C-alpha cells in the first residue's frame, strides 16, 4: 500500500512536470513565431549620388523618401519611430553589396530602396532574399526582376523595359519610321531595352536593320552614330539611359541626323529632356510612369519637390515616394517590422498616393500600373519651365507589361 501511494505520487509529479514542460515549450514556440512590434523602422536609400545616374535618382531619391516619411507621419500619426539612411553605391555592385550587408547586419535596416542600375539591383536583391529584408526596386527596369531573377523579397516598382521601350518603339514605327537601327549600352539593361524595342518595332510593322553596342558611361558615340546613319534607318533607338542617352542624342544632332532620322531614346526621363533642351528633343516620343503636370495632385506634390530640389522629379523618384509610402502603411496595418506580414499587407492593399493612380502588386512582385506615352513639345508649345510633354495615350498596366503567363518567376503558380 505505501508503495502504491508512492507510485501514484511519482506519476502525479511526472504529469505536472510534463505539463510545465509543454507550457514552456509552447511559450518559446509562440515567442519565436511572434511578430516584432513596430517600435522603429529603418529605411535605407541605396542610390547613385556621384556617378552616371545621380541626376535621375541620387539626392532627389533621398528627398522623395523623406517626403514620404513626412507625409505618412502627418497623415497616419504612427506610434513608431522612422529613421532614414542614405548612401552612394557609385553604380558599383560590390560597393552596393557591402553597404547593404552592413546596414542589415550592423544597423538593423528593415527595407532598402532605389538601388539604381541592373547589376546593383540584382546584387542587392540577392542579399535581400538571403537576409529576409525587403528591397523596393524603384529605379531599375530589367524585366528579369519580375521573371527569372525574381525574389520573394524584391518588389519591382516604377517601370520595366518592356513597358517603356516596346511602347515607344511601336509608336514611332506606326508614325512612319519603319526601318530601325539600335545604339545600345553593352550591359543587361541596355540589351533588354533593345530586345523589347524590337518587339515594338515588329508590332508596329517595321523591321530592324542592325545594331551596335557601346560601353557603359561612354563619351564618344561617333562611330556608332555613323554606322546607324550608313544603315539607311529612319529611326535610331538609343538603348541606354542618363548621360549616355543625352550624349548620344547630342552627337547625332551634331551629325545632322535630327532632321532626317527619328532619334528615339528608349528610356528617357524628364531630366534627360531638360538636359537636351526642347530645340533638340522636340518631337521625340517617350514613355514614363509619371509626369509632374498630370493633375492637381501631381502638380502639388511636384512643386514641393521642386521647391527643395530645383528640378522636377523623375518617374523613379516619384516611384520611390510611392513605394516608401506604401511600405509604411503596411507596417502600421500589421504593427510589425517583420518581412512576411508587411509583405503580405503590401500585396493585399491597393497602392494609392499623390503620384500613383490606384495600382496593385502582381504575383510576380511587379506593380501593375498605367504607363503614359508622351510627345516632347517644341519650344513654342512650352508655356512654362518644365512644360515638356504632351500626353498622347494612357496604356493600361495589363497592356504595358507582359502577361503573367509569360513570367518565369518562381512565385507565379502555373
C-alpha positions as CSV (number, residue, x, y, z in Angstrom):
1,X,0.0,0.0,0.0
2,X,2.7,2.6,0.8
3,X,4.3,1.5,-2.5
4,X,1.1,2.3,-4.4
5,X,0.8,5.7,-2.8
6,X,4.4,6.4,-3.6
7,X,3.9,5.3,-7.2
8,X,0.8,7.5,-7.6
9,X,2.7,10.5,-6.2
10,X,5.5,9.9,-8.6
11,X,3.1,9.7,-11.5
12,X,1.4,12.9,-10.4
13,X,4.7,14.7,-10.2
14,X,5.7,13.5,-13.6
15,X,2.4,14.7,-15.0
16,X,2.9,18.1,-13.5
17,X,6.5,18.3,-14.8
18,X,5.3,17.2,-18.3
19,X,2.6,19.9,-18.2
20,X,5.0,22.6,-17.2
21,X,7.5,21.4,-19.9
22,X,4.8,21.6,-22.5
23,X,3.7,25.0,-21.4
24,X,7.3,26.3,-21.5
25,X,7.8,24.8,-24.9
26,X,4.6,26.4,-26.2
27,X,5.7,29.8,-24.8
28,X,9.1,29.5,-26.6
29,X,7.5,28.5,-29.8
30,X,5.0,31.3,-29.6
31,X,7.7,33.8,-28.9
32,X,9.8,32.5,-31.8
33,X,6.9,32.9,-34.2
34,X,5.6,36.2,-32.8
35,X,5.9,39.2,-35.0
36,X,8.2,42.0,-33.9
37,X,6.2,45.0,-32.8
38,X,6.8,48.1,-34.8
39,X,8.9,50.4,-32.5
40,X,11.4,51.8,-35.1
41,X,11.5,51.4,-38.8
42,X,14.8,51.9,-40.6
43,X,14.7,52.7,-44.3
44,X,17.9,52.7,-46.4
45,X,18.0,54.6,-49.7
46,X,20.9,53.0,-51.6
47,X,21.4,55.2,-54.6
48,X,23.8,56.8,-57.0
49,X,24.9,60.1,-55.6
50,X,28.0,60.8,-57.8
51,X,28.0,58.6,-60.9
52,X,26.0,58.3,-64.1
53,X,22.5,58.1,-62.6
54,X,22.9,60.7,-59.9
55,X,20.6,63.2,-61.8
56,X,17.8,60.5,-62.2
57,X,18.0,59.3,-58.6
58,X,20.7,60.5,-56.1
59,X,19.8,63.4,-53.8
60,X,16.3,63.5,-55.4
61,X,15.6,60.0,-54.3
62,X,16.6,60.8,-50.7
63,X,14.3,63.8,-50.8
64,X,11.4,61.7,-52.1
65,X,11.9,59.2,-49.3
66,X,11.9,61.9,-46.7
67,X,8.8,63.4,-48.2
68,X,7.1,60.0,-48.0
69,X,8.1,59.7,-44.3
70,X,6.9,63.3,-43.5
71,X,3.6,62.8,-45.3
72,X,3.0,59.4,-43.6
73,X,3.7,60.8,-40.2
74,X,1.4,63.8,-40.8
75,X,-1.5,61.6,-42.1
76,X,-1.2,58.5,-40.1
77,X,0.4,59.6,-36.8
78,X,2.2,56.3,-36.2
79,X,3.3,55.0,-32.8
80,X,6.7,54.1,-34.1
81,X,9.9,56.0,-35.0
82,X,11.1,56.2,-38.6
83,X,14.8,56.6,-39.4
84,X,16.2,57.3,-42.9
85,X,19.7,56.3,-44.0
86,X,21.2,57.0,-47.4
87,X,24.5,56.0,-49.1
88,X,26.2,56.3,-52.5
89,X,26.8,53.0,-54.3
90,X,28.6,54.8,-57.2
91,X,26.9,52.4,-59.6
92,X,29.1,49.5,-58.5
93,X,27.5,46.2,-57.4
94,X,30.3,45.3,-55.0
95,X,30.0,48.7,-53.2
96,X,26.2,48.3,-53.0
97,X,26.5,44.8,-51.7
98,X,28.9,45.9,-48.9
99,X,26.7,48.8,-47.8
100,X,23.6,46.6,-47.9
101,X,25.1,43.9,-45.7
102,X,26.5,46.4,-43.2
103,X,23.2,48.2,-43.0
104,X,21.3,45.0,-42.3
105,X,23.8,43.3,-40.0
106,X,25.0,46.2,-38.0
107,X,22.3,48.8,-38.2
108,X,19.1,46.7,-38.5
109,X,17.8,48.3,-41.6
110,X,14.3,46.9,-42.4
111,X,14.0,47.9,-46.1
112,X,16.3,49.0,-48.9
113,X,15.1,51.1,-51.8
114,X,16.2,52.8,-55.1
115,X,19.2,50.6,-56.0
116,X,19.5,52.1,-59.5
117,X,21.4,50.1,-62.1
118,X,20.9,46.5,-63.3
119,X,24.0,44.9,-61.7
120,X,23.4,46.8,-58.5
121,X,19.8,45.8,-58.3
122,X,20.4,42.1,-58.9
123,X,23.2,42.1,-56.2
124,X,21.1,43.8,-53.6
125,X,18.1,41.7,-54.5
126,X,20.1,38.6,-53.7
127,X,21.2,40.0,-50.4
128,X,17.6,40.9,-49.5
129,X,16.5,37.3,-50.1
130,X,19.4,35.9,-48.1
131,X,18.8,38.3,-45.2
132,X,15.0,38.3,-45.4
133,X,14.8,42.1,-46.0
134,X,12.5,43.9,-48.4
135,X,14.1,45.5,-51.4
136,X,11.9,48.2,-53.2
137,X,13.5,48.3,-56.6
138,X,12.2,51.7,-57.7
139,X,14.9,52.7,-60.1
140,X,15.6,49.6,-62.1
141,X,14.0,48.4,-65.3
142,X,15.3,45.0,-66.2
143,X,12.5,42.6,-66.9
144,X,14.2,39.7,-65.1
145,X,13.5,41.2,-61.7
146,X,9.9,40.0,-62.0
147,X,10.8,37.0,-64.1
148,X,13.7,34.6,-64.0
149,X,15.6,36.6,-61.3
150,X,12.6,37.4,-59.1
151,X,13.0,37.1,-55.4
152,X,10.2,36.9,-52.8
153,X,11.5,39.9,-51.0
154,X,12.1,42.2,-54.0
155,X,9.3,44.4,-55.3
156,X,9.7,45.9,-58.8
157,X,8.1,49.3,-58.6
158,X,8.3,52.1,-61.2
159,X,8.6,50.5,-64.7
160,X,10.4,47.8,-66.7
161,X,12.0,47.9,-70.1
162,X,9.1,46.3,-71.9
163,X,6.7,49.0,-70.6
164,X,8.8,51.8,-71.9
165,X,10.8,50.6,-74.8
166,X,8.2,48.5,-76.6
167,X,5.6,51.2,-76.2
168,X,7.8,54.0,-77.5
169,X,9.3,52.0,-80.4
170,X,5.8,50.8,-81.6
171,X,4.5,54.4,-81.6
172,X,7.5,55.8,-83.6
173,X,7.2,52.9,-86.1
174,X,3.5,53.5,-86.6
175,X,4.2,57.2,-87.1
176,X,6.2,56.2,-90.2
177,X,9.7,55.3,-89.2
178,X,9.7,51.7,-90.3
179,X,13.4,50.9,-90.5
180,X,15.4,50.9,-87.3
181,X,19.0,50.8,-86.1
182,X,19.9,50.4,-82.4
183,X,22.8,52.0,-80.5
184,X,22.8,50.0,-77.3
185,X,24.7,50.0,-74.0
186,X,26.6,46.8,-73.5
187,X,25.0,45.7,-70.2
188,X,21.9,43.8,-69.2
189,X,19.6,46.8,-69.1
190,X,20.7,48.1,-72.5
191,X,20.2,44.7,-74.1
192,X,16.8,44.4,-72.5
193,X,15.8,47.8,-73.9
194,X,16.8,46.8,-77.4
195,X,15.1,43.4,-77.2
196,X,11.8,45.0,-76.0
197,X,12.0,47.8,-78.5
198,X,12.5,45.3,-81.3
199,X,9.2,43.7,-80.3
200,X,7.6,47.1,-80.5
201,X,9.1,47.8,-83.9
202,X,7.8,44.4,-85.3
203,X,4.4,45.0,-83.7
204,X,4.2,48.4,-85.5
205,X,5.0,46.8,-88.9
206,X,8.7,47.8,-89.0
207,X,12.0,46.0,-89.2
208,X,15.4,46.2,-87.6
209,X,18.4,46.8,-90.0
210,X,21.1,46.3,-87.3
211,X,22.6,47.3,-84.0
212,X,25.9,48.2,-82.4
213,X,27.0,48.2,-78.7
214,X,28.8,50.8,-76.7
215,X,30.5,50.7,-73.3
216,X,28.8,52.0,-70.1
217,X,29.3,55.7,-69.4
218,X,30.6,56.4,-73.0
219,X,31.7,59.8,-74.2
220,X,32.3,59.3,-77.9
221,X,29.4,57.9,-80.0
222,X,30.7,59.0,-83.4
223,X,31.4,55.5,-84.7
224,X,28.1,54.1,-83.6
225,X,26.1,57.1,-85.0
226,X,27.9,56.8,-88.3
227,X,27.0,53.1,-88.5
228,X,23.4,53.9,-87.8
229,X,23.4,56.7,-90.5
230,X,25.0,54.4,-93.1
231,X,22.4,51.7,-92.5
232,X,19.7,53.9,-94.0
233,X,17.5,53.6,-90.9
234,X,14.7,56.1,-90.4
235,X,14.8,55.6,-86.7
236,X,17.8,55.2,-84.3
237,X,16.9,53.7,-81.0
238,X,19.2,54.5,-78.1
239,X,19.2,51.6,-75.7
240,X,20.8,53.4,-72.8
241,X,20.0,56.0,-70.1
242,X,21.1,59.1,-68.4
243,X,24.2,60.9,-69.7
244,X,24.8,58.1,-72.3
245,X,21.4,59.0,-73.8
246,X,22.0,62.7,-73.6
247,X,25.4,62.5,-75.2
248,X,24.3,60.1,-77.9
249,X,21.4,62.3,-79.0
250,X,23.5,65.5,-78.9
251,X,26.2,63.9,-81.1
252,X,23.6,62.5,-83.5
253,X,22.3,66.1,-83.9
254,X,25.8,67.3,-84.5
255,X,26.0,64.9,-87.4
256,X,22.7,66.4,-88.8
257,X,20.6,63.3,-88.1
258,X,17.9,65.1,-86.1
259,X,16.1,66.5,-89.2
260,X,16.1,63.2,-91.2
261,X,16.0,60.4,-88.6
262,X,13.7,59.8,-85.7
263,X,16.2,59.9,-82.8
264,X,14.5,57.8,-80.1
265,X,15.7,57.3,-76.5
266,X,14.2,54.0,-75.3
267,X,14.4,55.1,-71.7
268,X,14.2,58.8,-71.3
269,X,13.2,60.7,-68.2
270,X,12.3,64.3,-67.8
271,X,15.8,65.3,-66.5
272,X,17.2,63.9,-69.7
273,X,14.9,66.1,-71.8
274,X,15.8,69.1,-69.7
275,X,19.5,68.5,-70.3
276,X,19.0,68.1,-74.1
277,X,16.7,71.1,-74.4
278,X,13.5,71.3,-76.4
279,X,15.3,72.5,-79.5
280,X,17.0,69.1,-79.7
281,X,14.3,66.9,-78.1
282,X,11.2,68.3,-79.8
283,X,9.0,65.6,-81.4
284,X,10.6,62.7,-79.5
285,X,8.3,60.0,-78.1
286,X,8.9,59.0,-74.5
287,X,7.1,56.6,-72.2
288,X,7.0,57.2,-68.5
289,X,5.0,56.1,-65.4
290,X,4.8,59.7,-64.0
291,X,4.8,63.3,-65.2
292,X,4.6,66.2,-62.9
293,X,1.8,68.0,-64.8
294,X,-0.7,65.2,-65.0
295,X,-3.3,66.6,-62.5
296,X,-3.7,68.7,-59.4
297,X,-2.2,66.1,-57.1
298,X,0.9,65.5,-59.1
299,X,1.4,69.2,-59.6
300,X,1.1,70.0,-55.9
301,X,3.5,67.1,-54.9
302,X,6.0,68.0,-57.6
303,X,6.0,71.7,-56.6
304,X,7.0,70.7,-53.1
305,X,9.8,68.5,-54.5
306,X,10.9,71.3,-56.9
307,X,11.0,73.9,-54.1
308,X,13.6,71.8,-52.3
309,X,15.5,70.2,-55.3
310,X,15.2,72.9,-58.0
311,X,14.2,70.2,-60.6
312,X,11.0,68.4,-61.3
313,X,11.0,64.7,-60.1
314,X,11.8,61.8,-62.4
315,X,9.4,58.9,-62.6
316,X,11.8,56.8,-60.4
317,X,11.9,59.4,-57.7
318,X,8.2,59.6,-57.7
319,X,8.1,55.8,-57.7
320,X,10.4,55.8,-54.6
321,X,8.0,58.1,-52.8
322,X,5.1,55.8,-53.6
323,X,7.0,52.6,-52.5
324,X,8.1,54.1,-49.1
325,X,4.6,55.4,-48.5
326,X,3.0,52.1,-49.2
327,X,5.6,50.2,-47.1
328,X,4.9,52.4,-44.1
329,X,1.2,51.9,-44.4
330,X,1.7,48.2,-44.3
331,X,3.9,48.5,-41.2
332,X,1.2,50.4,-39.5
333,X,-1.5,48.0,-40.6
334,X,0.4,45.0,-39.3
335,X,2.0,46.7,-36.3
336,X,5.1,44.8,-37.3
337,X,8.5,45.2,-38.9
338,X,8.8,41.6,-39.8
339,X,9.1,41.0,-43.6
340,X,6.4,38.3,-44.0
341,X,3.4,40.2,-42.6
342,X,4.4,43.5,-44.0
343,X,4.9,42.0,-47.5
344,X,1.6,40.2,-47.3
345,X,-0.1,43.5,-46.4
346,X,1.6,45.4,-49.2
347,X,0.3,42.8,-51.7
348,X,-3.2,43.0,-50.3
349,X,-3.5,46.8,-50.0
350,X,-4.2,49.0,-53.1
351,X,-1.3,51.3,-53.9
352,X,-2.7,54.8,-54.0
353,X,-0.9,58.1,-53.3
354,X,-0.5,61.6,-54.8
355,X,1.9,60.3,-57.6
356,X,0.2,56.9,-58.4
357,X,-3.2,56.0,-59.7
358,X,-4.7,53.0,-57.8
359,X,-2.4,50.1,-58.7
360,X,-1.5,46.7,-57.2
361,X,1.4,44.3,-56.8
362,X,1.0,41.3,-59.0
363,X,2.0,37.7,-58.1
364,X,5.4,38.2,-59.8
365,X,6.1,41.2,-57.5
366,X,5.8,43.9,-60.1
367,X,3.5,46.9,-59.7
368,X,0.9,46.7,-62.4
369,X,0.5,50.3,-63.2
370,X,-0.7,52.5,-66.1
371,X,2.1,53.9,-68.4
372,X,1.9,57.1,-70.4
373,X,3.1,57.8,-73.9
374,X,4.2,61.4,-74.4
375,X,5.5,63.6,-77.2
376,X,8.1,66.2,-76.4
377,X,6.9,69.7,-77.1
378,X,8.5,72.2,-79.4
379,X,9.9,75.3,-77.6
380,X,7.0,77.4,-79.0
381,X,4.5,75.0,-77.4
382,X,6.0,75.1,-73.9
383,X,4.3,77.7,-71.7
384,X,6.5,77.5,-68.5
385,X,9.7,75.8,-67.2
386,X,9.5,72.0,-67.3
387,X,6.4,72.1,-69.5
388,X,7.9,69.5,-71.8
389,X,5.3,66.8,-72.6
390,X,2.0,66.3,-74.4
391,X,0.1,63.2,-73.4
392,X,-0.7,61.0,-76.4
393,X,-2.0,57.9,-74.8
394,X,-2.5,56.1,-71.5
395,X,-1.5,52.5,-71.7
396,X,-3.3,50.2,-69.1
397,X,-0.9,48.1,-67.0
398,X,-2.3,44.9,-68.4
399,X,-1.2,46.1,-71.9
400,X,2.1,47.8,-71.0
401,X,3.6,44.9,-69.0
402,X,4.0,41.3,-70.2
403,X,1.1,39.0,-69.2
404,X,1.6,36.9,-66.1
405,X,1.5,33.8,-68.2
406,X,4.9,34.8,-69.8
407,X,6.6,35.3,-66.5
408,X,9.4,32.9,-65.5
409,X,9.2,34.0,-61.8
410,X,9.1,31.0,-59.4
411,X,6.5,32.9,-57.3
412,X,3.9,32.5,-60.1
413,X,1.9,29.4,-59.9
414,X,1.4,27.9,-63.3
